[in-house]
Amino acid sequence: GGDARFALTTLEMVLEFARAEGREEATTELLSQLFEEGRRLTAKKKSEEHYDLISAFIKSMRGSDPDAALYYLVRMIDAGEDPRFIARRMVILASEDVGLADPMALLIAVAAAQAVEHVGLPECILNLAEAAVYLSVTPKSNAVYRGVSNARKVAKEHPEAQVPLKLRNPVTKMMKKWGYGEGYLYPHDYGGFVKESYLPDVLKGRIFYHPTNFGKEKQIKERLKRLWNGLKDYGSQNR
């Protein structure tokens, strides 16, 4: 029967392994070695599958494919993946790959993560699925992610750029005497906006966040162009 065929196949594998090791017979020591090698390979395969599945899941949502996202989500859950790990990855994706093209994405991802904690398996797969589909179909933008990268690069180039005196808080009389806070215009006293530079003088006019033309960011871009016209050029990158 099937058990006999399995046993015979296993025996043949052991004998082939023994010959490959230059041995005439399969000893208990050799069987133990073969067993450990099998365990190691199985563990390695599971580890690789863990990273392969989460990578495919993230890339499917980033690529706006809800069907692929659901497939890999189910694969991960059925393989025993921690749903909290999946939820954390979606929270990250909401800011990294959707951003302000759809500000609701982060709220939905966080809500799904909270639902996982409250509901647990097996029902929380529905919460994860809803969030995964939403993240897949909504407009995408990595402008916030790129903005952080741009700002970090410049911060490393100018680690000691001085904060303008007008932006410093004069918590003592001496600080006030030194000019801390002098000249600062409170935006709410001027209709909600004052066109002045808030960056250190050496970085005046620099732009780190370049909003795209996708989703909500298109409106954000137009508003920034109106507000900062003449001081910052938000129309220089039409992404």
N, C-alpha and C positions, 0 to 999 in steps of 0.2 A: 504494500500500500504506500501511501504518501509518506508515512513516517520512516519506512524502510528506505525509500529513495532519498529522503533528506539525510538519513544517517550515512548512507553510502556516499553521497556527495560530500558530506562533511569529512568523512574518512579520506576520500581522495584529495581534498584540499590540504588536510594535515600531512599526508604523505608527500604531496608536492612541496609543501613548505619545508618538510624534513630534508628532501633531496636538495632544495635550494640552499639549505644551511650546511650541506655536505655531510648529512647523517644517514645512516643505514636504516634506522628505525625511529618511530615516533615515541618518545619517552614522555613521562608525566611532566617533566620539566619543560619539554618542548610544547606540550599542550597548554601549559600554564602561560608560556611566553606568547603563544598564538592567541590565547584568550585575552591577555592584556593588550596586545596589539589591536585586537578587534575592538576592545573597549575604547582605546585611545582614538581610533579612527572614527568610531561612532560619535564620541564626544566632540571631535573636531568637526564632523559633518553637521551636528546639531548647532554648534557655535556659528559655523559659516551660514547655516540656514537662518539663524536668528538675525544676523546682520543683513543677509540678502533680502529677507522678507520686509524688514522695517525700511530698508533702502528703497525697495520697489513700492512700498506703501506711500512713502513720502513723495517719491518722484511721480507717482500716479496722481496724487492730489495736486502737486505743483503743475502737472501737465493737464489738469482739468478733465481727468477721466474718472468719473465716479464709479463706473463699473469695475475697473481694475482696482480702485481703492477698496471697494467692498470685498472683492475676491481676496486680496492680500490681508485685509482685516480679519476675515473669517479664518484664513489659513493660520494666522498668528494665534488667534484665540483657541482654535482647535489643537494647536501644537503646545498649548499650555503657557503662552506668553502672559506676562503680568499686564492686565488692562491698564494699570496706573502708568506703566512705561509707555504704552501706546498713547494714552491721554496726554502725557507730558510732551511727547513728540508733536502732537497736534497743536498744543499751545504754542510751542516754539515756531511751528510752521505758520501759524496765524499771524505772527508779527514779522517773520522773516520773508515769507513769500506772498502774503496777502497785504499786510500792512494797512495803510490808510486808503487803499483802493476800496476797502470795505471794512470800516472800523468795527462792525458787528461781528466779524470773524473771530476776533480775540475773545469777545464776550461768550460766544457760542462754544468755543474750544474750552474756555475756563469752566463754563457751565457743565460741559460733558465730563471734565475732570472731577468736578464736585459730585456729579451724579454717580460716577464710578465709586467714589468713596461711600456714598449713601446707599446705593442700590446693590452693588456687587454683582458677581456673575451668578447665573447666566444672563439675567435681564439687562445688565448694563451694556451689553453688546449693541442694544438698540440705541442707547445714548451715544455710543462711539460711532455707530453707523450714521446717525443723523448728522453729527458734526463732520464726519469724513466726507459725506456727500456735499454738505454746504461748502466746506473748504475747497472741494473739487470744482464746484460750478461757479463760484464767485469770482469776480475780476481779481487779477493778480498784480502785485507790485513789490519789488524788493528795494524801493527807494529809501525806506527807513533803515534797512540793513546796510545799504551802501552809504547812507548818511553817517551812520555810526563808524563805519570803516574809514570814511574820509576824515571825520573829526578826530578819530584816534591817531591817524597818520600825521595830521597837522599838529596835534597836541604833543606828539613825540618830537616833532621838529621845533616846536616852540614851547618847551615845558615850563618856562619861567615868564611867559608873556604876562604883563601886568594887567590886573583887572582895573578898568577905568575908575578913577576916584568917585565919579558920580554914582557908580553902582555899588560902592562899598557902604556898609551900614555904620553910621557914626554912633557907636554904642557908648563912647565916652566923650567928654568935653574936648579932650586933647585931639581925638580923631576928627571931631567937627572943625577944630581949629586948623587941622591939616588939610581940610577940604573934602573929607569923606562925605559923600551924599550931595555935595553942592552941584547944582545944575540938573539934578535928576527931575524929570517931568513925569508925574504920575499919569499913566495913560487914561485912566477913568475920568480924569479932570479935563481931558481933551478929546472927548468923543470915543474913547476906547483905543486910540492908537496915536503914537507919536513917532514920526520918522526920524529916528536917531540910531546911531550905531551902539550896539551892546557888546560887541567883541572887543578884545584888546586892540589898541591902535595899530599894531603891526599886522593885524588880520582884518582890518576894516574892509567891508564889502565882500568878504569870502562867503561862498555858499557851499554847504555840505549836503543839505537835503534838496534833492532835485525831484520834485513830484512828477509823476508820469501823467499821461493823458487817459489813464484807465480808471473807470469807476469814480468814486468820490474824489480821488486825487486830482482829477481834471478841474473840479471846482476849486480845490485848494490851490492849485497852480494859478488859476486865474485871479484868485483873491490876493495871493502873494505878489503877483505882477502888478496889480493895482496899488497895493499898499506901499511896495518898496520901489516903485518906478523912479529911476534916477539914482538910486543908491545900490540896489542889487538887480542883476539881470536874470530873472527867473525864466526868461524866454529863450535863453541860450542853448538849452538842451530840450529838444522836442522828442522825448522818449515816449 
